[in-house]
Amino acid sequence: MTLETSIRRMLCIATLATCAGTLYAADGIVLIDQRIVMQGKVTPNDMPGFPVTISQPGSYRLSGNLVVPDSSTTAIQITADNVMLDLNGFSIMGPNVCTSTPTVRCTFSGGGIGVMAVSSTGPSPANVRVINGTVSGMGGHGIRMMGDGTVVEKVHAVSNGGPGIVVGEGSVIDSVAKLNGSGAAIIGSIVRGCTSSNNVFGIFVRPGGVASGNIASNNAVGGISVTNATARGNTAYNNTDYGIDGVCPGVIVENTANRNAINIRTNGACTMANNAQ
């Protein structure tokens, strides 16, 4: 073995390795920053520039902020099942800025998405998890992932032109959506411990799901909406139309709703108990 080969081998097992053109942490997690995005080959099908294409299962982690050039550009596109994306306290950032007075107005339009895991030809990627960071200023959704078992946890979605965080049969946990420009800011089957404020609509829970421990306030239309689902232990206030809206049958218990035009409304016989208005 030559000296040059020995040195390269040592570098590949150091804390950060750049073997085969891809940057890895010591634990085998693939690292992503702006330089690596421009280089490409995060996974074999990934071309230089945006979007970053994650086409293999595994763990990926931001090691710096990602800045997309315009509101029509998607930052990260996930096409594989079983992907963990740790934003690691960093941000995915676009140029969009939204304000609320109280109608939400955004500076840019466009379809760019911060993190997308959606298939147009078959089942969307399943068991995808995005955690720990911020997605802001995108022209479209902050995060849109429609596969089964998807999870978004501890993510801030701010000033995106579309909804903030949308998952299919999945969960949104301990996350924040603020000043997103259209639709419901957070959509999922399980929405727990989230805050949604100054959006158009606050939180929407899919049929059979559960909204628990959330706060929805100062949204231009509504706070929390559940369709044949459960709303338990939520707080909704200062929403222009409704605080909590239930499409029955469903369960609406132990919530607090006040200072909304309509605090709690239903379209039929939902189970109601211990709500404060």
C-alpha positions, 0 to 999 in steps of 0.5 A: 500500500502506498503512502498516498493510499494509506493517507486516503484510507485514514481520511475516509475513516476520520470524523468526516469522510469524503469518499466517492465524492459524498460527505459522511459523518463518522456514523455513516450519515450523509451530510448536505450543505450548499456546496454539496448541493452544487456538486451533486451526487448526494445519491446516484441519481442526484444532479448538481444543483437543486433539487437535491434528490434522495433516492436511497434509504438512509439517514441524511443531515444538513451541515449548513443552511440551504438557499434556493435561488427562486420561489419556483425551485424545490430544495429536497426531493425524496423518492425512496422509502425509509429516509431520515432527514435531520435539518440539524437546526439549520434552515431551508430558505427561499425568497418568499416573505409573507405578512398578515394584516389579517389577510396573509399576503406573500411577496412571491408565487411559485411551486417550489417546495422545501422538502417533497416526498410525493409520487405522481405515478404510484405510492409516495415514499413511505416512512420518511421523517423530517426533524429539527429545523426550519423551512421558510420562504418557499413559493409553494409548500414548506413540506409536502410528504404523502406516503404512509408513516411519514413524520415531521417533528420539531420543524418551523414552517414560516412564510411559505407561499402554500401550506406549511407542513402537509403529510398524508397518513402521518404525523406532525409533532411539536412543530410550528407553522406561521405566516403561510400563504394558502390552505391549512398550515398543518395537515396530518392524521396525527397533529400533536403539540403544534402551534399554528398562527397567522396563517389562512387556516390553522390545522386540519386533521384527516378522517380518523385522526387526532389533534391533541395539545395544539394551539391555533391562533390569529388565523385569517379563517379558522383554527382547528378542523377535524373531519370524522376525527378527534380534537382533544385538549387543544386551544383556539383563540382569535381566529377570524371565523371558527376556533374548532370545527368538527365534521361529525361523527367525531369527538371534541373534548377538553378543548378551550376556544374563545375570542373566535367568531364561532368558538366551536361548531359542528355539523351534527352529533359529535361527542362533546364534553368538557370544552371551555368557551 
